[in-house]
């Protein structure tokens, strides 16, 4: 593990076999980039990070790496009003889209030759939006052809605490020269799919379990009621597949969700995002977990090259 000072930011780099991982654990516990040195001397980005991305105030909004979505993934709504949610005791509170972890500072609990563990430091916004006593940890473990990450909430309060966290992995796509999105396919073995409407409603849509990334209807689509905890995608010739594994059980929890999203048809990335549940979970409850006092909840994910 190596510490790098870059434009005033402290970055951490791990070289493990052919893989290099770059992260900013103190700012959003952010994995920034994963790249692979190929046999022909080229370098393949797996997790995308844009060149010349801001290292200062604009860092939390960079479209790249893996922003951590906590305490709620997606947009929160209360009776159609965006940015609001209601607690069990009827308090109406503000909640930014995707929560506040990606904009928050973290402190390092552990760092070693194979990863790091960072703990969220709640800022003023976090304390107003999520007024509980808790510990939220992000734990990364790196290996040559994969990484695993745990999101762990430990309840230090006297009341139950809600959680519906997630990841926002930005994958480089396409990753071959002269290829297009349509040259890559993904299979998500889900029973249902939907979109999240501007008023907060979850609207069912028709979908195919296997589709290519050139399919415009797949952008910003929610796939849930998963029959398998493994999602695979890659080039249509079956080479260099990427797999995402959710949890340790072959059958995911009912509302665990895979989101497919990209900012535009020409963006150099495509996001495949595992979430604990559907967006706006605090209102409808689909995928919302309640962590009891003195207990913990862990959402585990692994990304690997097959």
Secondary structure, DSSP 8 states (H G I E B T S, - for coil): -EEEEETTEEEEEEEETTEEEEEETTBTTEEEEEEEE-TTS-EEEEE---TT--SSTTGGG-SSSEEEEBSBSS--EETTEETEEE-TT--EEE--TTBSGGGSEEEEEEEETTEEEEEEE--HHHHHHS---EEEEEEEEEETTEEEEEEEEEE-SSS-EEEB-EEEEEEES--STT--GGGEEEE--EEEEEEE-TTS-EEE----SEEETT-GGGTTEEEEEES-SEEEEEETTS-S-EEEEESSSSS--TT-EEEEE-SSTT-SEEEEEEESS-TTHHHH-TT-EEE-TT-EEEEEEEEEE-
